[in-house]
Amino acid sequence: MNQTTSITLAVILVAATIAVPLAAASAVPSSSVQSESDAGNESIAPGERFAAVVGVQNAEVNGDVSERTFEAKVANATSPEAKAAVVAEQFEASETRQTELEDRLTELNESRNAGDLSEGRYQAEVATTVAEMQTVERQATAAETATAELSEDVLEEQDVDVEAIRALRDRAGEHGGPETAAIARSVAGEDVDRSTTDDRTPAESTTPPGEEQVDDRDDSERETVATSDEN
C-alpha cells in the first residue's frame, strides 16, 4: 500500500467517525426533545400530581354519594312540604360549603404569593378545590330539579328560594374563575371543571315551578306521540 492510499483511507475513517454520531443525533425525533423540555419545565412533582388526582377522585365519589343521598331523601319524603324541607336543607349545606371552598382558594392564593406554598402543592390543592366546587354545582342542580315538582306555595312555606338555588349553581359553576379552572385542567384532566349544565339534554325541563310548559308541536306531531303512547 503506497502513501497516497494510506492517507485516503485515514480520511475516510475520520469522516465516518464524525458522521455516525451526527446521524444518530439527527435521528432523535423533535417531539422527544420537546417532551424532555416540557418535562423539565413542569412545576408539579409526580407525587403532588398523584395527590391531586386522588383528591379529585375522592371529591367526585363524595359528590356521587351526596347526590344519591339527596335523591333518596326526596323520594322518601311523604309530603310536598317534607320534600321542600329536604331541598331547603340541601341548599343551606351547599351554600355553606361553597363559601368554605371560596375561602380556601383565597388562602391558597395568599400562601402562594407569600412564598409559603410551593407551586406544585398549590396546583394540587386548587385541582381538588375545583372538583369539590363541581360537587356543589351538582347539588344545586339536583335541588333545582326537585323544586320543579313543588308548588310555589309549598316552596314559599318552607323558605325555598329557587332563584337563590340557581345563583348558587352558577356561582359554583364558575369554579373559582378561568385561571383556577385552567390550573385544575392541567393537573387533573379536562373534565375536572366541566359545568354540570353542559350535560343537560334538551329533554330536561328548565321551566320554573308553578309555570306550565308550552307545547309548540303541531297537531300531527301530537297525534303521532299519542298513538305511540297508546301502543
Backbone as CSV, one residue per row, in Angstrom:
resi,resn,N_x,N_y,N_z,CA_x,CA_y,CA_z,C_x,C_y,C_z
1,MET,0.867,-1.177,0.000,0.000,0.000,0.000,0.905,1.228,0.000
2,ASN,0.692,2.192,-1.000,1.541,3.374,-1.080,1.046,4.446,-0.132
3,GLN,1.765,5.526,-0.034,1.447,6.582,0.930,0.135,7.279,0.601
4,THR,-0.166,7.467,-0.668,-1.403,8.151,-1.086,-2.623,7.360,-0.640
5,THR,-2.559,6.020,-0.830,-3.682,5.161,-0.440,-3.898,5.196,1.064
6,SER,-2.831,5.174,1.832,-2.941,5.216,3.293,-3.606,6.494,3.768
7,ILE,-3.220,7.621,3.172,-3.811,8.905,3.554,-5.292,8.933,3.227
8,THR,-5.652,8.385,2.079,-7.068,8.368,1.649,-7.918,7.564,2.620
9,LEU,-7.415,6.381,3.015,-8.156,5.539,3.958,-8.309,6.232,5.312
10,ALA,-7.284,6.917,5.735,-7.343,7.605,7.030,-8.402,8.700,7.008
11,VAL,-8.503,9.419,5.909,-9.504,10.480,5.772,-10.906,9.898,5.812
12,ILE,-11.111,8.747,5.139,-12.428,8.096,5.107,-12.833,7.648,6.503
13,LEU,-11.892,7.073,7.259,-12.196,6.607,8.614,-12.566,7.766,9.536
14,VAL,-11.852,8.874,9.432,-12.149,10.046,10.265,-13.524,10.597,9.934
15,ALA,-13.856,10.664,8.636,-15.151,11.188,8.200,-16.286,10.303,8.700
16,ALA,-16.073,8.982,8.656,-17.099,8.048,9.122,-17.305,8.180,10.618
17,THR,-16.181,8.374,11.355,-16.284,8.512,12.812,-17.109,9.730,13.201
18,ILE,-16.984,10.805,12.463,-17.728,12.031,12.750,-19.173,11.906,12.303
19,ALA,-19.434,11.254,11.189,-20.765,11.176,10.594,-21.722,10.329,11.409
20,VAL,-21.223,9.239,12.026,-22.108,8.323,12.755,-22.817,9.003,13.917
21,PRO,-22.088,9.669,14.846,-22.819,10.338,15.935,-23.729,11.448,15.466
22,LEU,-23.332,12.159,14.376,-24.198,13.208,13.856,-25.487,12.634,13.314
23,ALA,-25.393,11.498,12.632,-26.590,10.848,12.087,-27.494,10.364,13.209
24,ALA,-26.890,9.826,14.275,-27.681,9.337,15.403,-28.415,10.482,16.077
25,ALA,-27.742,11.630,16.191,-28.377,12.776,16.822,-29.535,13.285,15.993
26,SER,-29.360,13.298,14.654,-30.433,13.786,13.793,-31.605,12.837,13.746
27,ALA,-31.412,11.570,14.166,-32.485,10.580,14.139,-33.419,10.715,15.323
28,VAL,-33.047,11.485,16.357,-33.909,11.671,17.525,-35.067,12.565,17.134
29,PRO,-36.317,12.142,17.297,-37.463,12.959,16.902,-37.493,14.260,17.680
30,SER,-37.920,15.339,17.000,-38.006,16.632,17.663,-39.027,16.608,18.773
31,SER,-40.065,15.753,18.632,-41.090,15.667,19.671,-40.499,15.152,20.972
32,SER,-39.508,14.250,20.867,-38.883,13.725,22.079,-38.112,14.806,22.790
33,VAL,-37.417,15.625,22.008,-36.664,16.724,22.593,-37.618,17.700,23.261
34,GLN,-38.749,17.978,22.585,-39.729,18.898,23.141,-40.333,18.344,24.414
35,SER,-40.598,17.020,24.433,-41.191,16.404,25.616,-40.255,16.509,26.805
36,GLU,-38.943,16.285,26.546,-37.975,16.387,27.632,-37.912,17.810,28.159
37,SER,-38.035,18.780,27.242,-38.004,20.172,27.658,-39.224,20.511,28.492
38,ASP,-40.399,20.039,28.017,-41.637,20.300,28.753,-41.595,19.654,30.121
39,ALA,-41.048,18.434,30.186,-40.985,17.729,31.465,-40.106,18.483,32.443
40,GLY,-39.034,19.072,31.941,-38.156,19.809,32.828,-38.773,21.092,33.329
41,ASN,-39.764,21.612,32.551,-40.389,22.869,32.936,-41.615,22.683,33.804
42,GLU,-42.075,21.454,33.984,-43.251,21.227,34.806,-42.969,21.616,36.245
43,SER,-43.954,22.301,36.847,-43.749,22.807,38.200,-44.393,21.922,39.248
44,ILE,-45.017,20.837,38.839,-45.660,19.949,39.804,-44.979,18.587,39.761
45,ALA,-44.577,18.126,40.927,-43.865,16.854,41.019,-44.844,15.690,40.873
46,PRO,-44.336,14.510,40.482,-45.224,13.342,40.330,-46.035,13.048,41.584
47,GLY,-45.414,13.158,42.743,-46.147,12.903,43.983,-47.269,13.898,44.207
48,GLU,-47.018,15.170,43.858,-48.044,16.193,44.010,-49.173,15.974,43.002
49,ARG,-48.820,15.561,41.790,-49.848,15.278,40.784,-50.704,14.090,41.220
50,PHE,-50.067,13.081,41.782,-50.815,11.910,42.256,-51.775,12.314,43.374
51,ALA,-51.306,13.163,44.280,-52.161,13.629,45.371,-53.357,14.402,44.826
52,ALA,-53.130,15.188,43.783,-54.227,15.950,43.176,-55.256,15.027,42.553
53,VAL,-54.785,14.012,41.823,-55.709,13.075,41.175,-56.534,12.335,42.215
54,VAL,-55.885,11.899,43.303,-56.606,11.206,44.381,-57.637,12.142,45.009
55,GLY,-57.242,13.394,45.258,-58.164,14.356,45.838,-59.371,14.612,44.957
56,VAL,-59.134,14.714,43.652,-60.237,14.929,42.705,-61.167,13.723,42.681
57,GLN,-60.597,12.527,42.654,-61.417,11.314,42.634,-62.249,11.191,43.909
58,ASN,-61.657,11.520,45.043,-62.406,11.479,46.304,-63.566,12.475,46.285
59,ALA,-63.310,13.658,45.744,-64.367,14.668,45.655,-65.499,14.184,44.761
60,GLU,-65.160,13.525,43.653,-66.185,13.013,42.749,-67.004,11.910,43.399
61,VAL,-66.332,11.016,44.130,-67.042,9.932,44.818,-67.968,10.503,45.887
62,ASN,-67.461,11.441,46.675,-68.287,12.068,47.707,-69.473,12.803,47.085
63,GLY,-69.236,13.390,45.919,-70.324,14.075,45.227,-71.407,13.108,44.778
64,ASP,-70.995,11.955,44.262,-71.969,10.939,43.855,-72.797,10.455,45.039
65,VAL,-72.122,10.199,46.153,-72.820,9.731,47.356,-73.798,10.793,47.845
66,SER,-73.362,12.049,47.868,-74.215,13.141,48.332,-75.442,13.290,47.445
67,GLU,-75.233,13.204,46.130,-76.343,13.368,45.195,-77.367,12.247,45.350
68,ARG,-76.896,11.019,45.495,-77.816,9.892,45.643,-78.542,9.930,46.985
69,THR,-77.848,10.386,48.018,-78.487,10.525,49.331,-79.612,11.544,49.267
70,PHE,-79.359,12.661,48.594,-80.377,13.692,48.445,-81.580,13.151,47.675
71,GLU,-81.328,12.471,46.576,-82.418,11.918,45.774,-83.247,10.924,46.582
72,ALA,-82.581,10.131,47.410,-83.300,9.164,48.249,-84.168,9.873,49.277
73,LYS,-83.654,10.948,49.865,-84.431,11.706,50.848,-85.671,12.323,50.215
74,VAL,-85.502,12.864,49.015,-86.642,13.461,48.313,-87.675,12.391,47.977
75,ALA,-87.195,11.238,47.491,-88.107,10.158,47.112,-88.863,9.601,48.320
76,ASN,-88.226,9.598,49.482,-88.839,9.034,50.687,-89.686,10.038,51.454
77,ALA,-89.625,11.299,51.048,-90.440,12.314,51.725,-91.916,12.002,51.508
78,THR,-92.704,12.109,52.545,-94.109,11.671,52.495,-95.080,12.761,52.077
79,SER,-94.585,13.980,51.906,-95.465,15.074,51.515,-94.670,16.119,50.756
80,PRO,-95.354,16.981,49.995,-94.649,18.067,49.310,-93.876,18.962,50.279
81,GLU,-94.455,19.199,51.451,-93.786,20.035,52.448,-92.480,19.383,52.910
82,ALA,-92.524,18.058,53.090,-91.321,17.343,53.517,-90.252,17.394,52.428
83,LYS,-90.656,17.283,51.171,-89.700,17.380,50.068,-89.071,18.763,50.016
84,ALA,-89.883,19.782,50.204,-89.354,21.145,50.193,-88.374,21.360,51.343
85,ALA,-88.648,20.745,52.493,-87.741,20.860,53.637,-86.396,20.213,53.326
86,VAL,-86.414,19.098,52.600,-85.166,18.434,52.198,-84.369,19.337,51.260
87,VAL,-85.069,19.979,50.329,-84.403,20.897,49.394,-83.776,22.067,50.153
88,ALA,-84.517,22.608,51.101,-84.001,23.741,51.884,-82.746,23.346,52.652
89,GLU,-82.767,22.160,53.226,-81.598,21.672,53.976,-80.391,21.483,53.060
90,GLN,-80.639,20.923,51.878,-79.566,20.707,50.911,-78.963,22.024,50.462
91,PHE,-79.826,22.992,50.183,-79.343,24.288,49.719,-78.478,24.969,50.768
92,GLU,-78.930,24.940,52.014,-78.175,25.587,53.090,-76.787,24.962,53.249
93,ALA,-76.727,23.629,53.196,-75.439,22.939,53.336,-74.529,23.233,52.139
94,SER,-75.107,23.259,50.945,-74.317,23.501,49.739,-73.772,24.919,49.713
95,GLU,-74.596,25.876,50.122,-74.151,27.269,50.135,-73.016,27.463,51.137
96,THR,-73.142,26.841,52.298,-72.078,26.922,53.304,-70.782,26.327,52.781
97,ARG,-70.897,25.192,52.109,-69.712,24.528,51.569,-69.056,25.361,50.466
98,GLN,-69.856,25.989,49.625,-69.299,26.820,48.563,-68.514,27.987,49.133
99,THR,-69.030,28.595,50.196,-68.319,29.693,50.846,-66.985,29.213,51.413
100,GLU,-66.984,28.038,52.020,-65.743,27.473,52.559,-64.718,27.232,51.450
101,LEU,-65.176,26.745,50.312,-64.262,26.468,49.199,-63.706,27.761,48.613
102,GLU,-64.529,28.781,48.527,-64.052,30.075,48.033,-63.014,30.663,48.987
103,ASP,-63.252,30.500,50.286,-62.268,30.965,51.278,-60.963,30.173,51.151
104,ARG,-61.077,28.885,50.859,-59.878,28.062,50.693,-59.046,28.552,49.510
105,LEU,-59.707,28.870,48.399,-58.976,29.373,47.237,-58.259,30.678,47.578
106,THR,-58.920,31.541,48.326,-58.290,32.802,48.734,-57.045,32.543,49.572
107,GLU,-57.143,31.621,50.508,-55.996,31.286,51.361,-54.863,30.669,50.538
108,LEU,-55.210,29.821,49.574,-54.187,29.206,48.723,-53.439,30.269,47.926
109,ASN,-54.174,31.225,47.379,-53.542,32.293,46.603,-52.631,33.135,47.484
110,GLU,-53.098,33.441,48.689,-52.286,34.248,49.601,-51.024,33.501,50.017
111,SER,-51.150,32.198,50.278,-49.981,31.407,50.688,-48.967,31.292,49.565
112,ARG,-49.450,31.122,48.331,-48.520,31.045,47.198,-47.810,32.373,46.993
113,ASN,-48.568,33.469,47.056,-47.967,34.790,46.849,-46.950,35.126,47.935
114,ALA,-47.184,34.601,49.146,-46.265,34.862,50.256,-45.061,33.922,50.243
115,GLY,-45.077,32.957,49.348,-43.979,32.001,49.267,-44.067,30.882,50.282
116,ASP,-45.219,30.742,50.933,-45.384,29.695,51.942,-45.864,28.376,51.339
117,LEU,-46.189,28.388,50.049,-46.737,27.200,49.394,-46.050,27.023,48.054
118,SER,-45.533,25.824,47.805,-44.874,25.562,46.527,-45.900,25.586,45.402
119,GLU,-45.411,25.829,44.184,-46.307,25.885,43.033,-47.004,24.545,42.805
120,GLY,-46.256,23.457,42.987,-46.848,22.137,42.795,-47.941,21.841,43.799
121,ARG,-47.689,22.146,45.059,-48.701,21.928,46.109,-49.911,22.821,45.860
122,TYR,-49.650,24.043,45.427,-50.733,24.976,45.132,-51.645,24.423,44.045
123,GLN,-51.053,23.935,42.957,-51.846,23.414,41.853,-52.638,22.180,42.269
124,ALA,-52.042,21.323,43.072,-52.734,20.125,43.537,-53.936,20.500,44.398
125,GLU,-53.761,21.469,45.293,-54.858,21.906,46.160,-55.967,22.577,45.350
126,VAL,-55.572,23.350,44.350,-56.559,24.028,43.502,-57.400,23.004,42.741
127,ALA,-56.760,21.980,42.204,-57.493,20.963,41.453,-58.543,20.281,42.323
128,THR,-58.174,19.953,43.552,-59.116,19.311,44.474,-60.260,20.257,44.833
129,THR,-59.934,21.522,45.058,-60.959,22.501,45.424,-61.957,22.709,44.290
130,VAL,-61.465,22.773,43.069,-62.347,22.928,41.910,-63.273,21.720,41.775
131,ALA,-62.743,20.534,42.019,-63.570,19.329,41.947,-64.675,19.360,43.005
132,GLU,-64.362,19.889,44.173,-65.379,19.991,45.220,-66.415,21.063,44.880
133,MET,-66.004,22.121,44.201,-66.964,23.119,43.738,-67.906,22.509,42.706
134,GLN,-67.375,21.621,41.898,-68.217,20.943,40.918,-69.281,20.108,41.628
135,THR,-68.916,19.517,42.767,-69.888,18.765,43.559,-70.997,19.680,44.062
136,VAL,-70.626,20.866,44.537,-71.630,21.836,44.991,-72.557,22.209,43.839
137,GLU,-71.989,22.386,42.658,-72.802,22.723,41.489,-73.816,21.612,41.198
138,ARG,-73.366,20.370,41.286,-74.269,19.240,41.065,-75.372,19.195,42.118
139,GLN,-75.027,19.498,43.356,-76.017,19.509,44.434,-77.071,20.583,44.180
140,ALA,-76.627,21.747,43.752,-77.565,22.829,43.472,-78.458,22.481,42.282
141,THR,-77.883,21.841,41.291,-78.670,21.424,40.132,-79.735,20.411,40.537
142,ALA,-79.365,19.466,41.400,-80.332,18.470,41.876,-81.436,19.132,42.692
143,ALA,-81.072,20.114,43.501,-82.067,20.827,44.297,-83.033,21.596,43.401
144,GLU,-82.493,22.231,42.360,-83.353,22.967,41.432,-84.322,22.017,40.731
145,THR,-83.822,20.847,40.341,-84.675,19.860,39.674,-85.817,19.416,40.591
146,ALA,-85.506,19.245,41.863,-86.528,18.806,42.821,-87.616,19.856,43.003
147,THR,-87.282,21.132,42.885,-88.287,22.181,43.085,-89.318,22.208,41.966
148,ALA,-88.986,21.628,40.810,-89.921,21.643,39.686,-91.195,20.864,39.994
149,GLU,-91.141,19.949,40.961,-92.294,19.130,41.309,-93.136,19.765,42.418
150,LEU,-92.729,20.914,42.914,-93.391,21.521,44.059,-94.047,22.845,43.673
151,SER,-95.148,23.145,44.326,-95.861,24.383,44.032,-95.152,25.567,44.681
152,GLU,-95.470,26.740,44.174,-94.852,27.947,44.719,-95.247,28.157,46.177
153,ASP,-96.489,27.805,46.520,-96.949,27.974,47.904,-96.137,27.110,48.869
154,VAL,-95.885,25.857,48.462,-95.122,24.946,49.316,-93.685,25.433,49.448
155,LEU,-93.102,25.876,48.356,-91.727,26.375,48.398,-91.613,27.603,49.288
156,GLU,-92.569,28.492,49.169,-92.546,29.691,49.994,-92.726,29.350,51.466
157,GLU,-93.590,28.378,51.734,-93.839,27.973,53.117,-92.580,27.428,53.776
158,GLN,-91.736,26.734,53.001,-90.508,26.144,53.537,-89.277,27.021,53.286
159,ASP,-89.517,28.265,52.876,-88.423,29.225,52.644,-87.418,28.729,51.606
160,VAL,-87.942,28.135,50.543,-87.092,27.677,49.445,-87.105,28.737,48.353
161,ASP,-85.956,29.320,48.079,-85.816,30.365,47.061,-85.155,29.751,45.825
162,VAL,-85.962,29.530,44.796,-85.448,28.875,43.581,-84.385,29.734,42.909
163,GLU,-84.572,31.048,42.899,-83.583,31.925,42.280,-82.249,31.865,43.023
164,ALA,-82.312,31.730,44.354,-81.078,31.612,45.138,-80.368,30.302,44.822
165,ILE,-81.132,29.250,44.585,-80.545,27.957,44.225,-79.833,28.067,42.887
166,ARG,-80.480,28.725,41.932,-79.857,28.897,40.607,-78.602,29.755,40.702
167,ALA,-78.661,30.782,41.540,-77.487,31.646,41.718,-76.323,30.852,42.307
168,LEU,-76.618,29.973,43.243,-75.567,29.128,43.829,-74.997,28.183,42.781
169,ARG,-75.872,27.610,41.970,-75.412,26.714,40.900,-74.451,27.441,39.964
170,ASP,-74.826,28.654,39.564,-73.966,29.422,38.663,-72.673,29.842,39.350
171,ARG,-72.777,30.207,40.596,-71.596,30.627,41.372,-70.600,29.479,41.511
172,ALA,-71.112,28.295,41.849,-70.232,27.132,41.955,-69.706,26.724,40.584
173,GLY,-70.526,26.931,39.546,-70.130,26.544,38.192,-68.986,27.366,37.623
174,GLU,-68.729,28.517,38.226,-67.594,29.327,37.772,-66.268,28.717,38.195
175,HIS,-66.303,27.842,39.221,-65.139,27.078,39.665,-63.937,27.946,39.990
176,GLY,-64.201,29.109,40.571,-63.095,29.948,41.022,-62.505,30.842,39.961
177,GLY,-63.070,30.848,38.761,-62.570,31.713,37.699,-61.791,30.945,36.642
178,PRO,-61.566,31.550,35.483,-60.910,30.858,34.367,-59.478,30.414,34.652
179,GLU,-58.722,31.235,35.393,-57.332,30.862,35.680,-57.276,29.637,36.583
180,THR,-58.128,29.638,37.608,-58.185,28.499,38.515,-58.640,27.241,37.782
181,ALA,-59.641,27.384,36.923,-60.142,26.243,36.158,-59.062,25.686,35.238
182,ALA,-58.272,26.566,34.634,-57.199,26.127,33.741,-56.141,25.338,34.508
183,ILE,-55.823,25.786,35.724,-54.858,25.068,36.558,-55.383,23.674,36.878
184,ALA,-56.670,23.603,37.233,-57.273,22.311,37.572,-57.233,21.357,36.383
185,ARG,-57.520,21.864,35.186,-57.480,21.016,33.987,-56.078,20.507,33.707
186,SER,-55.086,21.367,33.890,-53.707,20.979,33.586,-53.201,19.897,34.523
187,VAL,-53.773,19.847,35.723,-53.312,18.880,36.720,-54.124,17.597,36.689
188,ALA,-55.454,17.727,36.606,-56.321,16.560,36.799,-57.163,16.196,35.591
189,GLY,-57.006,16.880,34.463,-57.736,16.479,33.267,-58.829,17.457,32.883
190,GLU,-59.379,17.258,31.688,-60.319,18.200,31.103,-61.675,18.215,31.806
191,ASP,-62.080,17.110,32.432,-63.425,17.017,32.991,-63.553,17.633,34.366
192,VAL,-62.428,17.982,35.000,-62.492,18.387,36.408,-63.281,19.667,36.611
193,ASP,-63.317,20.561,35.614,-64.043,21.812,35.815,-65.196,21.971,34.838
194,ARG,-65.645,20.858,34.248,-66.744,20.937,33.302,-68.045,21.202,34.048
195,SER,-68.778,22.192,33.596,-70.028,22.542,34.263,-71.064,21.448,34.072
196,THR,-71.855,21.190,35.117,-72.885,20.158,35.000,-73.981,20.582,34.050
197,THR,-74.119,21.879,33.787,-75.134,22.324,32.843,-74.774,21.936,31.420
198,ASP,-73.491,21.583,31.177,-73.099,21.107,29.850,-73.733,19.768,29.546
199,ASP,-74.098,19.009,30.602,-74.670,17.684,30.415,-76.182,17.711,30.295
200,ARG,-76.783,18.892,30.439,-78.232,18.980,30.375,-78.706,18.677,28.965
201,THR,-79.625,17.766,28.809,-80.154,17.407,27.500,-81.376,18.253,27.193
202,PRO,-81.727,18.394,25.896,-82.892,19.199,25.539,-84.172,18.708,26.192
203,ALA,-84.234,17.423,26.556,-85.453,16.867,27.131,-85.640,17.267,28.582
204,GLU,-84.567,17.720,29.237,-84.674,18.087,30.641,-85.355,19.434,30.766
205,SER,-86.265,19.537,31.709,-87.056,20.748,31.861,-86.290,21.820,32.615
206,THR,-86.418,23.056,32.135,-85.872,24.193,32.852,-86.986,25.164,33.223
207,THR,-88.239,24.683,33.145,-89.379,25.523,33.453,-89.468,25.774,34.947
208,PRO,-89.603,27.017,35.385,-89.699,27.312,36.814,-90.928,26.661,37.411
209,PRO,-90.890,26.325,38.714,-92.034,25.699,39.348,-93.256,26.594,39.293
210,GLY,-94.408,25.979,39.086,-95.649,26.738,39.054,-95.999,27.251,37.680
211,GLU,-95.087,27.093,36.687,-95.362,27.556,35.339,-95.525,26.359,34.414
212,GLU,-96.479,26.478,33.482,-96.735,25.381,32.559,-95.788,25.464,31.379
213,GLN,-95.401,24.283,30.860,-94.574,24.242,29.675,-95.447,24.428,28.441
214,VAL,-94.921,25.109,27.458,-95.657,25.354,26.226,-95.329,24.259,25.232
215,ASP,-96.358,23.614,24.730,-96.167,22.568,23.735,-96.277,23.201,22.361
216,ASP,-95.128,23.364,21.693,-95.124,24.046,20.402,-95.169,23.082,19.227
217,ARG,-95.520,21.827,19.499,-95.635,20.868,18.396,-96.937,21.100,17.650
218,ASP,-96.952,20.758,16.364,-98.205,20.886,15.621,-99.103,19.682,15.895
219,ASP,-100.340,19.717,15.362,-101.335,18.684,15.660,-100.892,17.303,15.220
220,SER,-100.225,17.216,14.070,-99.814,15.912,13.558,-98.769,15.274,14.449
221,GLU,-97.856,16.086,14.996,-96.828,15.553,15.886,-97.442,15.060,17.184
222,ARG,-98.425,15.823,17.720,-99.071,15.394,18.957,-99.847,14.090,18.770
223,GLU,-100.499,13.960,17.605,-101.261,12.745,17.322,-100.322,11.540,17.220
224,THR,-99.147,11.747,16.600,-98.189,10.646,16.455,-97.686,10.179,17.813
225,VAL,-97.375,11.134,18.710,-96.914,10.805,20.041,-97.995,10.095,20.831
226,ALA,-99.248,10.580,20.711,-100.344,9.957,21.440,-100.564,8.525,20.999
227,THR,-100.481,8.270,19.677,-100.643,6.919,19.159,-99.549,6.005,19.661
228,SER,-98.308,6.529,19.695,-97.174,5.741,20.187,-97.349,5.385,21.647
229,ASP,-97.851,6.332,22.468,-98.042,6.067,23.889,-99.120,5.025,24.126
230,GLU,-100.196,5.039,23.311,-101.264,4.067,23.471,-100.788,2.652,23.165
231,ASN,-99.852,2.551,22.197,-99.335,1.234,21.824,-98.352,0.739,22.851
